[in-house]
């Protein structure tokens, strides 16, 4: 009898012992974004202030509630909202202007993707604090960090404080890669001096910008809890990736996006208007099997190409049959988007020098790349290794200096 009671006591003790010590580990594994931590505090830092918010419909709290609703529920004096490219409802195609203003739940929404992409300084003088809450995808050409930079510049001029509610970089395990932004090639698709793939969160980029450009700006970053840069966005328990733009619908697409976005200035479709944007590419003039064999010769890691055909319902070749390749990432950890992008461009230029149109789209291509070096090397048919190697020293220097000083997470 005594032995049985002792066994029961040990079982109960071990159960509570395990529950007590495992709880912190479970809690640490749960990701809480900036908006969630702000909500948990009752938006204490915003109370008594006149607040504006840069956001869109994809910026949700972990509960699924929209970020602006979180602020209103906590009694924040939210004066107006500003929306980036793709509009507040995230339903406008890339590059298309979003004009005028709209009203969401009686809150006026101003567009930051119209004639001006910079917040109106006079308007910012009517508030004390501008909050930034947008989901980025980890590539320099994705314009939300450009919007953030212009917002920080406007806040400095208006003497308005700036707050970033940090969110995960969904592809942060992919190491920084690609060309750095060269002087003279700054644009809205290349506004921040980071590598093409930067592996940073928006909060870290804001920290970097304060150090390098906006030292007098009152910047506050609400850091995430439970975030690790060695995890992809969908590795975090409970985290839901909500499409931040019409054609990036999953973390898988965000991983492939840097490998195919450089096709935008060319005559090859990057898959817009299909059920797999950025995850397939093609054109009426491509011999898919021949291209597949050529790319296989590069022995690219973590990726497999499969011949496909598709008919886009919008964008390039609308209503026309295109032939090309789908991209299947077989190993995220070894997949190198910049290397894959370079191999695709080299192969297309070699096989279709007249049809590809790299020279015709030179201005846009160079803005996306952040330099004209990439285009010129593709046109010369420099080797894949030479092109990739030519970027490494600059990227390494960035990682060891500016990036290291701005990192907020392990």
C-alpha positions in Angstrom: 0.0 0.0 0.0 2.8 2.4 1.0 4.6 1.5 -2.2 1.6 2.2 -4.3 1.0 5.6 -2.7 4.7 6.5 -3.2 4.4 5.6 -6.9 1.3 7.8 -7.2 3.1 10.7 -5.5 6.0 10.4 -7.9 3.7 10.4 -10.9 1.9 13.6 -9.7 5.2 15.2 -8.7 6.8 14.5 -12.1 3.8 15.8 -13.9 3.8 19.2 -12.1 7.6 19.4 -12.2 7.5 18.9 -16.0 4.7 21.3 -16.5 6.4 24.0 -14.4 9.8 23.8 -16.2 8.4 23.2 -19.7 6.0 26.2 -19.5 8.7 28.8 -20.1 10.1 26.8 -23.0 6.7 26.5 -24.6 6.1 30.2 -24.0 9.4 31.1 -25.5 8.5 29.2 -28.7 5.4 31.3 -29.3 6.0 34.2 -31.5 4.5 37.5 -30.6 4.8 40.4 -33.1 5.1 44.1 -32.2 1.3 44.6 -32.4 0.7 41.7 -30.0 3.1 43.1 -27.4 1.6 46.6 -27.8 -1.9 45.1 -27.3 -0.7 43.2 -24.2 0.4 46.5 -22.7 -2.9 48.2 -23.5 -1.1 50.3 -26.0 0.4 52.2 -23.1 3.1 54.0 -25.2 0.3 55.5 -27.4 -2.0 56.7 -24.7 -2.5 60.5 -24.6 -0.9 60.9 -28.1 -2.3 61.8 -31.5 -1.4 58.8 -33.6 -1.2 57.9 -37.3 -0.6 54.4 -38.7 1.0 53.0 -41.9 -0.5 49.6 -42.5 -2.7 47.5 -44.7 -5.2 44.6 -44.3 -2.4 42.0 -44.0 -1.1 43.5 -40.8 -3.0 41.3 -38.3 -2.5 40.5 -34.6 -2.0 36.9 -33.6 -5.8 36.7 -32.8 -6.6 37.6 -36.4 -7.7 41.1 -35.5 -6.6 44.0 -37.7 -3.8 46.1 -36.3 -5.8 49.4 -36.5 -8.7 47.7 -34.6 -6.3 46.7 -31.8 -5.4 50.4 -31.5 -9.0 51.6 -31.5 -10.1 48.9 -29.0 -7.4 50.1 -26.6 -8.7 53.7 -26.8 -5.8 55.1 -29.0 -6.5 58.4 -30.6 -6.0 57.2 -34.2 -6.3 60.2 -36.5 -5.7 58.5 -39.9 -4.1 55.6 -41.7 -1.6 55.6 -44.6 -1.5 52.6 -47.0 1.5 51.6 -49.2 1.7 50.0 -52.6 -1.2 47.5 -53.3 -3.6 49.7 -51.2 -5.1 49.2 -47.8 -7.0 46.1 -49.0 -4.0 44.6 -50.6 -5.9 44.1 -53.9 -4.0 46.4 -56.3 -1.4 44.9 -58.7 2.2 45.9 -58.4 3.1 49.2 -59.9 -0.4 50.5 -60.2 -1.1 53.8 -58.5 -3.6 53.9 -55.6 -5.2 57.3 -55.9 -7.4 59.4 -53.5 -8.4 58.6 -50.0 -10.7 56.1 -48.5 -12.4 55.5 -45.2 -12.2 52.4 -43.0 -14.4 52.3 -39.9 -14.6 56.1 -40.1 -10.8 56.4 -40.1 -9.5 58.2 -43.3 -7.0 56.2 -45.3 -4.4 58.1 -47.4 -2.5 56.5 -50.2 1.3 56.4 -50.2 1.4 55.0 -53.7 0.1 57.9 -55.8 1.8 61.0 -57.2 3.8 61.2 -54.0 5.1 58.2 -52.1 6.3 60.2 -49.1 3.9 61.0 -46.2 2.8 64.7 -46.3 4.9 66.6 -43.8 2.1 69.1 -43.0 -0.3 66.2 -42.3 2.3 64.6 -39.9 2.6 67.8 -38.0 -1.0 67.2 -36.8 0.0 64.0 -34.9 2.6 63.2 -32.3 3.5 59.7 -33.5 3.5 57.7 -36.7 3.3 53.9 -36.3 4.6 51.6 -39.0 3.1 48.0 -39.1 3.7 46.1 -42.4 4.7 42.6 -43.3 7.9 42.6 -45.4 9.3 39.7 -47.5 13.0 40.1 -47.2 14.0 41.5 -50.6 15.3 45.1 -51.1 13.1 45.7 -54.1 9.9 44.9 -52.2 8.7 48.5 -51.6 7.5 48.4 -48.0 11.0 49.3 -46.6 11.2 52.1 -49.2 7.9 53.4 -47.8 9.3 53.1 -44.3 12.4 55.1 -45.2 10.4 57.9 -46.7 8.2 57.9 -43.7 11.2 58.2 -41.4 12.4 61.1 -43.5 9.0 62.9 -43.3 8.8 62.3 -39.5 12.2 63.9 -39.0 11.1 66.9 -41.0 7.8 67.1 -39.1 9.5 66.5 -35.7 7.1 63.6 -35.3 8.1 60.4 -33.4 8.2 57.1 -35.4 7.4 53.7 -34.1 7.9 50.3 -35.8 5.8 47.3 -34.7 8.2 44.6 -35.7 7.2 41.5 -37.7 9.2 38.4 -38.9 11.3 38.4 -42.0 9.7 35.2 -43.4 12.9 34.2 -45.3 15.5 35.3 -42.7 17.4 32.0 -42.7 18.5 32.8 -46.3 21.8 34.6 -46.0 22.3 38.1 -47.3 23.1 38.0 -51.0 23.1 39.9 -54.2 24.4 43.3 -55.2 24.5 46.2 -52.8 22.7 49.3 -53.7 25.2 51.4 -55.7 25.3 55.2 -55.7 23.2 56.7 -58.5 20.8 53.7 -58.7 18.5 54.6 -55.8 14.8 54.4 -56.6 11.6 53.3 -55.0 12.5 49.7 -55.7 15.9 50.2 -54.3 15.9 52.9 -51.5 17.8 51.2 -48.6 21.5 50.4 -48.6 21.2 46.7 -47.9 22.0 43.6 -50.1 19.2 42.5 -52.5 18.4 39.7 -49.9 19.0 41.3 -46.5 17.8 38.8 -43.9 16.7 41.7 -41.6 13.3 42.6 -40.0 11.7 46.0 -40.6 12.6 47.0 -37.1 16.3 46.2 -37.7 16.3 48.1 -41.0 14.7 51.1 -39.2 17.5 50.8 -36.6 20.0 50.8 -39.4 18.4 53.8 -41.1 18.5 55.8 -37.9 22.2 55.1 -37.5 23.1 56.0 -41.0 20.5 58.6 -42.1 18.2 59.9 -39.4 20.2 60.3 -36.2 17.9 63.0 -34.8 14.7 61.0 -35.3 12.9 59.8 -32.2 12.6 56.1 -33.2 11.0 53.4 -31.1 11.0 49.7 -32.2 8.5 47.4 -30.4 10.6 44.2 -30.7 9.1 40.7 -31.2 9.1 38.0 -28.5 10.1 34.5 -29.4 11.6 35.4 -32.8 14.7 33.7 -34.1 16.4 34.6 -37.4 17.2 31.0 -38.1 13.5 30.1 -38.7 11.3 30.7 -41.7 8.0 32.5 -41.1 6.0 29.3 -41.2 8.3 27.6 -38.7 6.8 29.6 -35.8 3.9 27.9 -34.0 0.7 29.8 -34.4 2.2 32.3 -36.9 0.0 32.9 -40.0 1.5 34.4 -43.1 -1.1 36.8 -44.6 -0.4 37.8 -48.2 1.1 41.3 -48.0 0.6 41.7 -51.8 -1.6 40.0 -54.4 1.1 37.7 -55.8 3.0 36.7 -52.7 0.5 34.3 -51.1 2.8 32.1 -49.0 6.2 31.8 -47.3 7.1 29.4 -50.1 6.4 32.1 -52.7 8.4 34.6 -50.6 11.4 32.2 -50.7 11.3 31.9 -54.5 10.4 35.6 -55.2 14.0 36.9 -55.2 14.9 34.2 -57.8 12.3 35.3 -60.4 11.5 39.0 -59.7 14.4 40.1 -61.9 12.4 38.8 -64.9 10.0 41.7 -64.4 11.9 44.0 -66.8 12.3 41.3 -69.4 10.0 39.7 -72.0 9.6 36.6 -69.9 6.6 36.2 -67.7 7.3 35.8 -64.0 4.0 34.0 -63.6 1.8 36.9 -62.7 -1.8 36.2 -63.8 -1.4 32.5 -63.0 -2.0 30.3 -60.0 1.7 30.2 -59.2 3.1 33.8 -59.5 6.9 33.9 -59.1 7.0 30.1 -58.8 6.9 29.6 -62.5 8.1 31.6 -65.5 7.8 31.4 -69.2 7.2 32.9 -72.6 5.8 31.8 -76.0 9.3 31.5 -77.4 10.9 29.3 -74.8 11.8 25.7 -75.3 11.1 24.4 -71.8 12.9 21.1 -72.0 16.1 22.6 -73.4 16.1 25.3 -70.8 15.5 22.7 -68.1 18.6 20.8 -69.2 20.7 23.9 -69.3 19.8 24.9 -65.8 20.4 21.3 -64.6 24.0 21.7 -65.7 24.5 24.4 -63.0 23.8 21.8 -60.3 21.9 24.3 -58.2 21.2 23.1 -54.7 17.8 22.8 -53.1 15.8 23.3 -56.2 14.2 21.3 -59.0 12.8 22.7 -62.4 9.9 21.1 -64.2 8.7 22.1 -67.7 5.3 23.7 -67.7 2.9 25.6 -69.9 0.4 28.3 -68.7 -1.9 31.0 -70.0 -1.8 34.2 -67.9 -5.2 35.9 -67.3 -3.4 39.2 -66.7 0.1 40.7 -67.1 2.5 39.7 -69.8 1.1 37.4 -72.5 -2.4 37.6 -71.3 -4.4 34.9 -73.0 -1.4 33.5 -74.7 0.2 30.1 -74.2 3.6 30.3 -72.5 6.2 27.6 -72.1 8.7 27.6 -69.3 9.6 26.1 -65.9 8.1 25.7 -62.5 10.4 26.1 -59.5 10.2 23.5 -56.7 12.3 24.2 -53.6 13.4 20.8 -52.4 15.5 22.1 -49.5 15.0 25.6 -48.1 18.2 25.6 -46.1 20.4 25.1 -49.2 18.4 27.0 -51.7 20.1 30.2 -52.9 17.7 32.6 -54.7 20.3 35.0 -56.0 22.4 32.1 -57.5 19.2 30.6 -59.1 18.2 34.0 -60.4 21.6 34.5 -62.0 21.6 31.0 -63.6 18.1 31.6 -65.1 19.1 35.0 -66.6 22.4 33.6 -68.0 20.5 30.8 -69.6 17.8 32.9 -71.1 20.2 35.5 -72.4 22.3 32.8 -74.0 19.4 31.0 -75.7 17.2 34.1 -76.5 19.4 37.2 -76.7 17.0 39.0 -79.0 13.7 38.0 -77.4 14.7 38.4 -73.7 14.9 42.2 -74.0 17.5 42.8 -71.3 18.7 45.9 -73.1 15.2 47.3 -73.7 14.4 46.9 -70.0 17.8 48.1 -68.8 16.7 51.1 -66.8 14.1 49.1 -64.7 16.4 46.1 -64.4 19.2 48.2 -63.0 16.9 49.8 -60.5 15.8 46.4 -59.3 19.4 45.1 -59.1 20.6 48.3 -57.5 23.5 48.5 -60.1 24.2 48.2 -63.8 26.9 45.6 -63.1 24.6 42.7 -62.9 23.0 43.4 -66.3 26.4 43.9 -67.9 27.8 40.7 -66.6 24.7 38.8 -67.8 25.1 40.3 -71.3 28.8 39.4 -71.3 27.9 35.9 -70.3 30.3 35.9 -67.3 30.3 32.7 -65.4 27.8 32.0 -62.7 30.6 31.7 -60.1 32.2 35.0 -61.2 28.9 36.9 -60.8 28.1 35.4 -57.4 31.7 35.9 -56.2 31.7 39.6 -57.3 29.0 40.4 -54.7 30.5 38.6 -51.7 33.1 41.1 -50.4 30.5 44.0 -50.3 27.9 41.8 -48.6 30.4 40.4 -46.1 31.5 44.0 -45.2 27.9 45.0 -44.7 27.3 42.0 -42.5 30.3 42.7 -40.3 29.6 46.4 -39.8 26.3 48.0 -40.4 24.1 44.9 -40.2 25.8 43.7 -37.0 25.2 47.0 -35.3 21.5 47.0 -36.2 20.5 43.4 -35.3 17.9 43.0 -32.6 17.5 39.2 -32.4 19.6 36.1 -32.0 
